[in-house]
Amino acid sequence: MSKGPRTPQNVDQRGRVAFAILSSLVVAVLLLTLLSHAPAGRSLGYSRFLHDVQTKQVRTAVLNNTTGQITGTLADGSSYSVTGPLPYTQSELDALAKAHVDVSYITPGPGIASTVIEYVIFFAIFLGLWVYLTRRTQGSVNGIMSVGRS
């Protein structure tokens, strides 16, 4: 079944579709990235956080070992977020333990979107190289299968 002759208009249409799909994927990835990393609760300064720990105003603390982000709840039930130093200082950890703060640690791995994108990019490069090579060798007698023959 023949698709007909390749005209510049058909090639141009494919380029537009490919560009639209690629730009849509880029926008979707950017939106997912922005929405997934929004800190929860009100933002505190680090010195304010340490003061609240010393005055026992902090109930829970979740320490992110990758970004230094600290989130949790205060004694009044409101949530907070603060960016602390990495690695966490021993004096900070001692102050949390002394104030009887329920501390937990998280080390997030890469998200599903970044993992899928890595595989898609790898596959697209492989497929693009394959298509490029097959089109370059179509002028020979056996096409791509004649590679290596004299």
DSSP file (Angstrom, degrees, kcal/mol; ACC not computed):
  #  RESIDUE AA STRUCTURE BP1 BP2  ACC     N-H-->O    O-->H-N    N-H-->O    O-->H-N    TCO  KAPPA ALPHA  PHI   PSI    X-CA   Y-CA   Z-CA
    1    1 A M              0   0    0      0, 0.0     2,-0.3     0, 0.0     0, 0.0   0.000 360.0 360.0 360.0 120.2    0.0    0.0    0.0
    2    2 A S        -     0   0    0      1,-0.1     0, 0.0     3,-0.0     0, 0.0  -0.698 360.0-154.9 -94.5 139.7    1.6    3.2   -1.1
    3    3 A K        -     0   0    0     -2,-0.3    -1,-0.1     1,-0.3     0, 0.0   0.446  50.8-110.9 -90.3  -0.7    1.1    6.4    0.7
    4    4 A G        -     0   0    0      2,-0.1    -1,-0.3     0, 0.0     2,-0.0  -0.254  54.0 -33.9  95.2 172.9    1.8    8.5   -2.4
    5    5 A P        -     0   0    0      0, 0.0     2,-0.8     0, 0.0    -3,-0.0  -0.317  63.0-111.1 -69.2 148.8    4.7   10.7   -3.3
    6    6 A R        -     0   0    0      4,-0.1    -2,-0.1     3,-0.0     3,-0.0  -0.711  41.1-175.0 -81.5 114.6    6.5   12.6   -0.6
    7    7 A T     >  -     0   0    0     -2,-0.8     4,-2.1     1,-0.1     3,-0.4  -0.754  38.8-113.0-106.3 157.3    5.7   16.3   -1.1
    8    8 A P  H  > S+     0   0    0      0, 0.0     4,-2.4     0, 0.0     5,-0.2   0.818 118.0  58.9 -57.0 -29.0    7.2   19.2    0.8
    9    9 A Q  H  > S+     0   0    0      2,-0.2     4,-2.2     1,-0.2     5,-0.1   0.914 105.3  47.3 -68.6 -41.3    3.7   19.8    2.2
   10   10 A N  H  > S+     0   0    0     -3,-0.4     4,-2.0     2,-0.2    -1,-0.2   0.915 113.9  47.9 -64.1 -42.8    3.5   16.3    3.7
   11   11 A V  H  X S+     0   0    0     -4,-2.1     4,-1.9     1,-0.2    -2,-0.2   0.908 111.8  50.1 -64.4 -41.9    7.0   16.6    5.2
   12   12 A D  H  X S+     0   0    0     -4,-2.4     4,-1.9    -5,-0.2    -1,-0.2   0.883 108.5  52.8 -63.9 -38.6    6.1   20.1    6.6
   13   13 A Q  H  X S+     0   0    0     -4,-2.2     4,-2.2     1,-0.2    -1,-0.2   0.902 107.9  50.7 -64.5 -41.5    2.9   18.7    8.1
   14   14 A R  H  X S+     0   0    0     -4,-2.0     4,-2.7     1,-0.2    -1,-0.2   0.896 108.5  52.7 -62.8 -39.8    4.8   16.0    9.9
   15   15 A G  H  X S+     0   0    0     -4,-1.9     4,-2.4     1,-0.2    -1,-0.2   0.893 109.0  49.3 -63.3 -40.0    7.2   18.5   11.3
   16   16 A R  H  X S+     0   0    0     -4,-1.9     4,-2.5     2,-0.2    -1,-0.2   0.909 112.1  47.8 -65.4 -42.5    4.4   20.6   12.7
   17   17 A V  H  X S+     0   0    0     -4,-2.2     4,-2.4     2,-0.2    -2,-0.2   0.928 112.6  48.9 -64.7 -44.3    2.8   17.6   14.4
   18   18 A A  H  X S+     0   0    0     -4,-2.7     4,-2.6     1,-0.2    -2,-0.2   0.909 112.3  48.9 -61.8 -42.1    6.1   16.5   15.9
   19   19 A F  H  X S+     0   0    0     -4,-2.4     4,-2.7    -5,-0.2     5,-0.2   0.907 110.8  50.2 -64.4 -41.1    6.7   20.0   17.2
   20   20 A A  H  X S+     0   0    0     -4,-2.5     4,-2.0     2,-0.2    -2,-0.2   0.914 113.1  45.9 -63.9 -42.9    3.2   20.2   18.7
   21   21 A I  H  X S+     0   0    0     -4,-2.4     4,-2.2     2,-0.2    -2,-0.2   0.936 114.7  47.3 -65.5 -46.5    3.6   16.9   20.4
   22   22 A L  H  X S+     0   0    0     -4,-2.6     4,-2.1     1,-0.2    -2,-0.2   0.911 112.9  47.6 -63.0 -43.7    7.1   17.8   21.7
   23   23 A S  H  X S+     0   0    0     -4,-2.7     4,-2.3     1,-0.2    -1,-0.2   0.866 110.4  53.1 -67.7 -34.4    6.1   21.2   23.0
   24   24 A S  H  X S+     0   0    0     -4,-2.0     4,-2.3    -5,-0.2    -1,-0.2   0.901 109.1  49.4 -64.8 -40.5    3.0   19.7   24.7
   25   25 A L  H  X S+     0   0    0     -4,-2.2     4,-2.4     2,-0.2    -2,-0.2   0.905 110.4  50.3 -64.3 -41.6    5.3   17.2   26.5
   26   26 A V  H  X S+     0   0    0     -4,-2.1     4,-2.3     2,-0.2    -2,-0.2   0.926 111.8  47.3 -63.1 -44.7    7.7   19.9   27.6
   27   27 A V  H  X S+     0   0    0     -4,-2.3     4,-2.4     2,-0.2    -2,-0.2   0.904 112.0  50.8 -63.3 -41.8    4.8   22.0   29.0
   28   28 A A  H  X S+     0   0    0     -4,-2.3     4,-2.5     2,-0.2    -2,-0.2   0.909 110.7  48.5 -63.6 -42.4    3.3   19.0   30.8
   29   29 A V  H  X S+     0   0    0     -4,-2.4     4,-2.4     2,-0.2    -2,-0.2   0.919 111.5  49.8 -64.9 -43.0    6.6   18.1   32.4
   30   30 A L  H  X S+     0   0    0     -4,-2.3     4,-2.4     2,-0.2    -2,-0.2   0.912 111.9  48.1 -62.9 -42.0    7.2   21.7   33.5
   31   31 A L  H  X S+     0   0    0     -4,-2.4     4,-2.4     2,-0.2     5,-0.2   0.918 112.0  49.2 -64.9 -42.8    3.7   21.9   35.1
   32   32 A L  H  X S+     0   0    0     -4,-2.5     4,-1.9     1,-0.2    -2,-0.2   0.898 112.0  49.4 -62.5 -39.7    4.1   18.5   36.8
   33   33 A T  H  X S+     0   0    0     -4,-2.4     4,-1.0     2,-0.2    -2,-0.2   0.925 113.0  45.9 -65.7 -44.7    7.5   19.7   38.2
   34   34 A L  H  < S+     0   0    0     -4,-2.4     3,-0.3     1,-0.2    -2,-0.2   0.896 116.4  44.7 -66.1 -40.1    6.1   23.0   39.5
   35   35 A L  H >< S+     0   0    0     -4,-2.4     3,-0.7     1,-0.2    -1,-0.2   0.801 110.1  53.5 -76.4 -29.1    3.0   21.4   41.1
   36   36 A S  H 3< S+     0   0    0     -4,-1.9    -1,-0.2    -5,-0.2    -2,-0.2   0.684 107.8  49.2 -82.9 -16.3    4.8   18.5   42.7
   37   37 A H  T 3< S+     0   0    0     -4,-1.0    -1,-0.2    -3,-0.3    -2,-0.1   0.172  73.3 128.9-109.5  18.9    7.4   20.5   44.6
   38   38 A A    <   -     0   0    0     -3,-0.7     2,-0.0     1,-0.1    -3,-0.0  -0.615  61.3-122.2 -74.5 124.3    5.2   23.1   46.2
   39   39 A P        -     0   0    0      0, 0.0     2,-0.3     0, 0.0    42,-0.1  -0.364  24.3-122.4 -68.3 146.6    6.0   23.3   49.9
   40   40 A A        +     0   0    0     40,-0.2    32,-0.2     2,-0.1     0, 0.0  -0.636  66.3   0.3 -89.4 145.3    3.1   22.7   52.3
   41   41 A G  S    S-     0   0    0     -2,-0.3    39,-0.3    30,-0.1     2,-0.2  -0.091 104.5 -28.7  78.3-174.6    1.9   25.2   54.9
   42   42 A R  E     -a   80   0A   0     37,-1.8    39,-2.0     1,-0.1     2,-0.4  -0.474  65.9-114.3 -79.6 151.0    3.3   28.6   55.7
   43   43 A S  E     -a   81   0A   0     37,-0.2     2,-0.3    -2,-0.2    39,-0.2  -0.702  32.0-168.5 -89.2 130.2    6.9   29.4   55.1
   44   44 A L        -     0   0    0     37,-2.7    39,-0.4    -2,-0.4     2,-0.2  -0.826  23.3-115.3-112.4 154.1    9.1   30.1   58.2
   45   45 A G     >  -     0   0    0     -2,-0.3     4,-2.3    37,-0.1     5,-0.1  -0.531  31.0-115.0 -78.7 157.5   12.6   31.4   58.3
   46   46 A Y  H  > S+     0   0    0      1,-0.2     4,-2.3     2,-0.2     5,-0.2   0.897 116.0  49.2 -64.8 -40.4   15.3   29.1   59.7
   47   47 A S  H  > S+     0   0    0      1,-0.2     4,-2.1     2,-0.2    -1,-0.2   0.878 110.8  51.4 -67.0 -35.8   16.0   31.2   62.8
   48   48 A R  H  > S+     0   0    0      2,-0.2     4,-2.5     1,-0.2    -2,-0.2   0.899 108.7  51.9 -64.8 -39.9   12.2   31.4   63.5
   49   49 A F  H  X S+     0   0    0     -4,-2.3     4,-2.2     2,-0.2    -2,-0.2   0.930 109.6  48.2 -61.2 -46.7   12.0   27.6   63.2
   50   50 A L  H  X S+     0   0    0     -4,-2.3     4,-2.3     1,-0.2    -1,-0.2   0.890 111.5  50.9 -63.1 -38.3   14.9   27.1   65.7
   51   51 A H  H  X S+     0   0    0     -4,-2.1     4,-2.0     1,-0.2    -1,-0.2   0.922 109.9  49.6 -63.7 -43.6   13.2   29.5   68.1
   52   52 A D  H  <>S+     0   0    0     -4,-2.5     5,-3.5     1,-0.2     6,-0.7   0.852 109.7  52.1 -64.4 -34.3    9.9   27.6   67.8
   53   53 A V  H ><5S+     0   0    0     -4,-2.2     3,-1.4     3,-0.2    -1,-0.2   0.936 110.2  48.0 -65.4 -45.6   11.7   24.3   68.5
   54   54 A Q  H 3<5S+     0   0    0     -4,-2.3    -2,-0.2     1,-0.3    -1,-0.2   0.828 112.9  47.6 -65.9 -32.5   13.3   25.8   71.6
   55   55 A T  T 3<5S-     0   0    0     -4,-2.0    -1,-0.3    -5,-0.2    -2,-0.2   0.280 116.2-116.6 -92.3  11.8    9.9   27.1   72.9
   56   56 A K  T < 5S+     0   0    0     -3,-1.4    -3,-0.2    -5,-0.1    -2,-0.1   0.847  75.9 131.0  58.1  40.5    8.3   23.7   72.1
   57   57 A Q      < +     0   0    0     -5,-3.5    18,-3.2    -6,-0.1     2,-0.5   0.482  50.0  85.0 -94.6  -6.0    6.0   25.2   69.4
   58   58 A V  B     +E   74   0B   0     -6,-0.7    16,-0.2    16,-0.3     3,-0.1  -0.866  47.5 174.9-103.1 125.5    6.9   22.4   66.9
   59   59 A R        +     0   0    0     14,-2.2    43,-2.3    -2,-0.5     2,-0.3   0.886  67.6  11.6 -92.6 -48.9    5.0   19.1   67.1
   60   60 A T  E     -b  102   0A   0     13,-1.8    13,-0.4    41,-0.2     2,-0.3  -0.929  58.0-168.0-132.0 155.4    6.4   17.2   64.1
   61   61 A A  E     -b  103   0A   0     41,-2.4    43,-2.4    -2,-0.3     2,-0.6  -0.970   6.2-164.6-145.0 127.4    9.2   17.6   61.6
   62   62 A V  E     -bC 104  71A   0      9,-3.7     9,-2.0    -2,-0.3     2,-0.6  -0.957  16.3-157.3-111.5 113.6    9.9   15.8   58.4
   63   63 A L  E     -bC 105  70A   0     41,-3.0    43,-2.4    -2,-0.6     2,-0.7  -0.822   5.7-147.5 -99.0 121.2   13.5   16.4   57.2
   64   64 A N  E  >  -b  106   0A   0      5,-2.5     4,-1.9    -2,-0.6    43,-0.2  -0.785   3.9-160.5 -88.9 114.9   14.2   15.9   53.5
   65   65 A N  T  4 S+     0   0    0     41,-2.9    42,-0.2    -2,-0.7    -1,-0.1   0.602  86.6  48.8 -72.6 -11.4   17.8   14.6   53.2
   66   66 A T  T  4 S+     0   0    0     40,-0.4    -1,-0.2     3,-0.1    41,-0.1   0.874 125.3  18.6 -94.2 -44.9   18.0   15.6   49.5
   67   67 A T  T  4 S-     0   0    0      2,-0.1    -2,-0.2    18,-0.0     3,-0.1   0.625  92.3-121.7-105.3 -16.4   16.8   19.2   49.5
   68   68 A G     <  +     0   0    0     -4,-1.9    16,-3.1     1,-0.3     2,-0.2   0.498  59.9 150.5  83.4   3.0   17.1   20.3   53.2
   69   69 A Q  E     - D   0  83A   0     14,-0.2    -5,-2.5    -5,-0.1     2,-0.5  -0.516  29.7-162.2 -71.4 133.1   13.3   21.1   53.2
   70   70 A I  E     +CD  63  82A   0     12,-3.8    12,-2.4    -2,-0.2     2,-0.3  -0.982  15.2 169.8-119.1 123.6   11.8   20.7   56.7
   71   71 A T  E     +CD  62  81A   0     -9,-2.0    -9,-3.7    -2,-0.5     2,-0.3  -0.868  15.2 109.8-127.1 162.7    8.0   20.4   56.9
   72   72 A G  E     - D   0  80A   0      8,-1.5     8,-2.1    -2,-0.3     2,-0.4  -0.990  56.9 -62.9 166.1-160.9    5.6   19.5   59.7
   73   73 A T  E     - D   0  79A   0    -13,-0.4   -14,-2.2    -2,-0.3   -13,-1.8  -0.912  34.1-137.1-122.0 148.7    3.0   20.7   62.1
   74   74 A L  B >   -E   58   0B   0      4,-3.1     3,-1.8    -2,-0.4   -16,-0.3  -0.428  37.5 -96.8 -92.2 173.4    3.2   23.3   64.9
   75   75 A A  T 3  S+     0   0    0    -18,-3.2   -17,-0.1     1,-0.3    -1,-0.1   0.775 124.2  57.8 -63.8 -26.9    1.6   22.9   68.4
   76   76 A D  T 3  S-     0   0    0    -19,-0.3    -1,-0.3     2,-0.1     3,-0.1   0.458 121.0-107.1 -84.1   0.8   -1.4   24.9   67.2
   77   77 A G  S <  S+     0   0    0     -3,-1.8     2,-0.1     1,-0.3    -2,-0.1   0.319  78.0 128.5  94.6  -7.7   -2.1   22.4   64.4
   78   78 A S        -     0   0    0     -5,-0.1    -4,-3.1     1,-0.1    -1,-0.3  -0.469  55.6-123.2 -80.2 154.9   -1.0   24.6   61.5
   79   79 A S  E     - D   0  73A   0     -6,-0.2   -37,-1.8    -2,-0.1     2,-0.3  -0.628  28.5-174.5 -97.6 158.9    1.6   23.3   59.0
   80   80 A Y  E     -aD  42  72A   0     -8,-2.1    -8,-1.5   -39,-0.3     2,-0.3  -0.924  13.4-157.4-143.6 164.7    4.9   24.9   58.2
   81   81 A S  E     +aD  43  71A   0    -39,-2.0   -37,-2.7    -2,-0.3     2,-0.3  -0.983  15.6 167.6-146.0 143.6    7.8   24.6   55.8
   82   82 A V  E     - D   0  70A   0    -12,-2.4   -12,-3.8    -2,-0.3     2,-0.6  -0.987  32.0-125.4-151.3 149.5   11.4   25.8   56.1
   83   83 A T  E     - D   0  69A   0    -39,-0.4   -14,-0.2    -2,-0.3   -37,-0.2  -0.901  34.4-175.7-102.0 121.0   14.6   25.2   54.3
   84   84 A G        -     0   0    0    -16,-3.1     2,-0.1    -2,-0.6     4,-0.1  -0.444  31.5 -76.5-106.4-179.8   17.4   24.1   56.6
   85   85 A P        -     0   0    0      0, 0.0    -1,-0.1     0, 0.0     4,-0.1  -0.411  50.2-106.0 -77.4 154.0   21.1   23.4   56.1
   86   86 A L  S    S+     0   0    0      1,-0.1     2,-0.1     2,-0.1   -21,-0.0  -0.996 103.7  31.8-122.2 131.7   22.4   20.3   54.6
   87   87 A P  S    S-     0   0    0      0, 0.0    -1,-0.1     0, 0.0     2,-0.1   0.668 104.3-115.7 -71.4 161.3   23.7   18.2   56.2
   88   88 A Y        -     0   0    0     -2,-0.1     2,-0.1     1,-0.1    -2,-0.1  -0.391  31.6-116.7 -66.2 139.4   21.7   18.8   59.3
   89   89 A T     >  -     0   0    0      1,-0.1     4,-2.0    -4,-0.1     5,-0.2  -0.429  11.1-126.5 -78.9 152.5   23.7   20.0   62.2
   90   90 A Q  H  > S+     0   0    0      1,-0.2     4,-2.5     2,-0.2     5,-0.2   0.853 111.1  56.4 -66.1 -34.3   24.0   17.9   65.4
   91   91 A S  H  > S+     0   0    0      2,-0.2     4,-2.2     1,-0.2    -1,-0.2   0.879 106.9  49.9 -65.5 -36.2   22.9   20.9   67.5
   92   92 A E  H  > S+     0   0    0      2,-0.2     4,-2.1     1,-0.2    -2,-0.2   0.931 112.2  46.6 -65.5 -46.1   19.7   21.1   65.4
   93   93 A L  H  X S+     0   0    0     -4,-2.0     4,-2.1     1,-0.2    -2,-0.2   0.876 112.4  50.9 -64.6 -37.6   19.0   17.4   65.9
   94   94 A D  H  X S+     0   0    0     -4,-2.5     4,-2.7     2,-0.2    -1,-0.2   0.899 108.7  51.4 -65.5 -40.2   19.7   17.6   69.6
   95   95 A A  H  X S+     0   0    0     -4,-2.2     4,-1.8     2,-0.2    -2,-0.2   0.890 110.0  49.6 -64.4 -39.0   17.3   20.6   69.9
   96   96 A L  H  <>S+     0   0    0     -4,-2.1     5,-2.5     2,-0.2    -1,-0.2   0.909 113.2  46.2 -64.5 -42.3   14.6   18.6   68.2
   97   97 A A  H ><5S+     0   0    0     -4,-2.1     3,-1.3     1,-0.2    -2,-0.2   0.904 111.4  51.9 -67.2 -40.5   15.2   15.6   70.5
   98   98 A K  H 3<5S+     0   0    0     -4,-2.7    -1,-0.2     1,-0.3    -2,-0.2   0.845 109.5  49.6 -64.3 -34.2   15.2   17.9   73.6
   99   99 A A  T 3<5S-     0   0    0     -4,-1.8    -1,-0.3    -5,-0.2    -2,-0.2   0.405 113.2-120.8 -86.0   3.2   11.9   19.5   72.6
  100  100 A H  T < 5 +     0   0    0     -3,-1.3     2,-0.4     1,-0.2    -3,-0.2   0.883  49.7 170.6  58.5  42.5   10.4   16.0   72.0
  101  101 A V      < -     0   0    0     -5,-2.5     2,-1.0    -6,-0.1   -41,-0.2  -0.693  40.5-120.4 -83.3 133.8    9.6   16.7   68.4
  102  102 A D  E     -b   60   0A   0    -43,-2.3   -41,-2.4    -2,-0.4     2,-0.4  -0.663  41.2-168.1 -75.2 105.0    8.4   13.7   66.4
  103  103 A V  E     +b   61   0A   0     -2,-1.0     2,-0.3   -43,-0.2   -41,-0.2  -0.801  14.7 173.5-104.7 136.0   11.1   13.6   63.7
  104  104 A S  E     -b   62   0A   0    -43,-2.4   -41,-3.0    -2,-0.4     2,-0.4  -0.977  17.8-143.0-136.2 154.4   11.1   11.6   60.5
  105  105 A Y  E     -b   63   0A   0     -2,-0.3     2,-0.4   -43,-0.2   -41,-0.2  -0.905  12.2-170.9-118.6 142.3   13.5   11.6   57.6
  106  106 A I  E     -b   64   0A   0    -43,-2.4   -41,-2.9    -2,-0.4   -40,-0.4  -0.987  12.6-170.7-130.7 145.5   12.7   11.1   53.9
  107  107 A T        -     0   0    0     -2,-0.4   -43,-0.1   -43,-0.2     2,-0.1  -0.808  24.0-152.8-129.6  89.4   15.1   10.7   50.9
  108  108 A P        -     0   0    0      0, 0.0     3,-0.1     0, 0.0    -2,-0.0  -0.347   4.0-147.5 -69.3 142.3   12.9   11.0   47.8
  109  109 A G        -     0   0    0      1,-0.2     2,-0.1    -2,-0.1     0, 0.0  -0.324  43.1 -61.5 -91.9-177.8   13.9    9.2   44.7
  110  110 A P        -     0   0    0      0, 0.0    -1,-0.2     0, 0.0     0, 0.0  -0.383  61.1-112.2 -66.3 145.8   13.3   10.4   41.2
  111  111 A G     >  -     0   0    0      1,-0.1     4,-1.7    -3,-0.1     5,-0.1  -0.199  23.5-107.4 -73.8 168.1    9.6   10.7   40.2
  112  112 A I  H  > S+     0   0    0      1,-0.2     4,-2.5     2,-0.2     5,-0.2   0.851 116.8  57.8 -65.4 -34.9    7.8    8.6   37.7
  113  113 A A  H  > S+     0   0    0      1,-0.2     4,-2.4     2,-0.2    -1,-0.2   0.927 107.3  45.6 -64.5 -44.6    7.7   11.4   35.2
  114  114 A S  H  > S+     0   0    0      2,-0.2     4,-2.0     1,-0.2    -1,-0.2   0.873 113.3  50.6 -67.8 -35.2   11.5   11.9   35.1
  115  115 A T  H  X S+     0   0    0     -4,-1.7     4,-1.8     2,-0.2    -2,-0.2   0.928 112.4  46.0 -66.5 -44.5   12.0    8.1   34.8
  116  116 A V  H  X S+     0   0    0     -4,-2.5     4,-2.6     1,-0.2    -2,-0.2   0.908 111.2  52.9 -64.5 -41.4    9.6    7.8   32.0
  117  117 A I  H  X S+     0   0    0     -4,-2.4     4,-2.7     1,-0.2     5,-0.2   0.887 105.7  54.4 -62.9 -39.0   11.1   10.8   30.2
  118  118 A E  H  X S+     0   0    0     -4,-2.0     4,-2.2     1,-0.2    -1,-0.2   0.931 111.8  44.0 -60.0 -44.9   14.6    9.3   30.4
  119  119 A Y  H  X S+     0   0    0     -4,-1.8     4,-2.6     2,-0.2    -2,-0.2   0.890 113.2  51.1 -67.7 -39.0   13.3    6.1   28.7
  120  120 A V  H  X S+     0   0    0     -4,-2.6     4,-2.7     2,-0.2    -2,-0.2   0.917 111.1  48.1 -64.9 -42.8   11.4    8.0   26.1
  121  121 A I  H  X S+     0   0    0     -4,-2.7     4,-2.4     2,-0.2     5,-0.2   0.926 112.7  48.5 -64.1 -44.0   14.4   10.2   25.2
  122  122 A F  H  X S+     0   0    0     -4,-2.2     4,-2.3    -5,-0.2    -2,-0.2   0.935 114.3  45.7 -60.4 -46.7   16.6    7.1   25.0
  123  123 A F  H  X S+     0   0    0     -4,-2.6     4,-3.0     1,-0.2     5,-0.2   0.891 111.8  52.0 -64.6 -40.1   14.1    5.3   22.8
  124  124 A A  H  X S+     0   0    0     -4,-2.7     4,-2.7     2,-0.2    -1,-0.2   0.893 110.4  48.0 -65.0 -40.1   13.6    8.4   20.6
  125  125 A I  H  X S+     0   0    0     -4,-2.4     4,-2.5     2,-0.2    -2,-0.2   0.934 114.3  46.6 -65.2 -45.0   17.3    8.8   20.0
  126  126 A F  H  X S+     0   0    0     -4,-2.3     4,-2.3    -5,-0.2    -2,-0.2   0.935 115.6  45.3 -61.2 -47.2   17.7    5.1   19.2
  127  127 A L  H  X S+     0   0    0     -4,-3.0     4,-2.7     2,-0.2     5,-0.2   0.901 112.7  50.9 -65.1 -41.9   14.7    5.2   16.8
  128  128 A G  H  X S+     0   0    0     -4,-2.7     4,-2.4    -5,-0.2    -1,-0.2   0.901 111.0  48.1 -62.8 -41.5   15.8    8.5   15.2
  129  129 A L  H  X S+     0   0    0     -4,-2.5     4,-2.5     2,-0.2    -2,-0.2   0.902 112.2  50.3 -64.4 -41.0   19.3    7.0   14.6
  130  130 A W  H  X S+     0   0    0     -4,-2.3     4,-2.5     2,-0.2    -2,-0.2   0.930 112.1  46.1 -63.3 -46.3   17.7    3.9   13.1
  131  131 A V  H  X S+     0   0    0     -4,-2.7     4,-2.3     2,-0.2     5,-0.2   0.910 112.4  51.8 -63.3 -42.0   15.4    5.8   10.8
  132  132 A Y  H  X S+     0   0    0     -4,-2.4     4,-2.0    -5,-0.2    -2,-0.2   0.935 111.9  45.7 -60.0 -47.3   18.3    8.0    9.7
  133  133 A L  H  X S+     0   0    0     -4,-2.5     4,-1.5     1,-0.2    -2,-0.2   0.902 112.0  50.8 -65.8 -40.4   20.5    5.1    8.9
  134  134 A T  H  < S+     0   0    0     -4,-2.5     4,-0.3     1,-0.2    -1,-0.2   0.886 111.7  47.7 -66.6 -36.4   17.8    3.2    7.0
  135  135 A R  H >< S+     0   0    0     -4,-2.3     3,-0.7     1,-0.2     4,-0.3   0.862 109.7  53.3 -71.3 -34.1   17.0    6.3    4.9
  136  136 A R  H 3< S+     0   0    0     -4,-2.0     3,-0.4     1,-0.2    -1,-0.2   0.818 113.1  43.6 -68.5 -29.9   20.6    6.8    4.1
  137  137 A T  T >< S+     0   0    0     -4,-1.5     3,-1.1     1,-0.2     6,-0.3   0.360  83.3  96.6 -99.7   6.7   21.1    3.3    2.9
  138  138 A Q  T <  S+     0   0    0     -3,-0.7    -1,-0.2    -4,-0.3    -2,-0.1   0.722  75.8  65.0 -68.6 -19.3   17.9    3.0    0.8
  139  139 A G  T 3  S+     0   0    0     -3,-0.4    -1,-0.2    -4,-0.3    -2,-0.1   0.733  89.2  81.4 -75.3 -21.0   19.8    3.9   -2.3
  140  140 A S  S <  S-     0   0    0     -3,-1.1     3,-0.3     1,-0.1     4,-0.1  -0.288  95.9-101.7 -80.9 173.7   21.9    0.7   -2.1
  141  141 A V  S    S+     0   0    0      1,-0.2    -1,-0.1     2,-0.1    -3,-0.0   0.915 114.4  23.0 -65.1 -48.8   20.6   -2.7   -3.3
  142  142 A N  S >  S-     0   0    0      1,-0.3     3,-1.1     2,-0.0    -1,-0.2   0.282  96.1-140.4-106.5  10.2   19.7   -4.3    0.0
  143  143 A G  G >  S-     0   0    0     -6,-0.3     3,-1.5    -3,-0.3    -1,-0.3  -0.408  71.6 -10.1  69.1-140.7   19.1   -1.3    2.1
  144  144 A I  G >  S+     0   0    0      1,-0.3     3,-1.4     2,-0.1    -1,-0.2   0.749 128.1  68.8 -66.3 -25.0   20.4   -1.4    5.7
  145  145 A M  G <  S+     0   0    0     -3,-1.1    -1,-0.3     1,-0.3    -2,-0.2   0.573  87.3  67.1 -74.5  -6.9   21.1   -5.1    5.5
  146  146 A S  G X   +     0   0    0     -3,-1.5     3,-1.7    -9,-0.1    -1,-0.3   0.352  69.1 127.2 -92.9   8.1   23.9   -4.6    3.1
  147  147 A V  T <  S+     0   0    0     -3,-1.4     3,-0.1     1,-0.3    -3,-0.0  -0.463  75.4  21.3 -64.8 130.3   26.0   -2.8    5.8
  148  148 A G  T 3  S+     0   0    0      1,-0.4    -1,-0.3    -2,-0.2     2,-0.2   0.181  96.1 116.8  95.9 -16.2   29.4   -4.5    5.9
  149  149 A R    <         0   0    0     -3,-1.7    -1,-0.4     1,-0.1    -3,-0.0  -0.556 360.0 360.0 -82.1 150.2   29.3   -6.0    2.4
  150  150 A S              0   0    0     -2,-0.2    -1,-0.1    -3,-0.1    -3,-0.1   0.431 360.0 360.0 -85.7 360.0   31.8   -4.9   -0.2
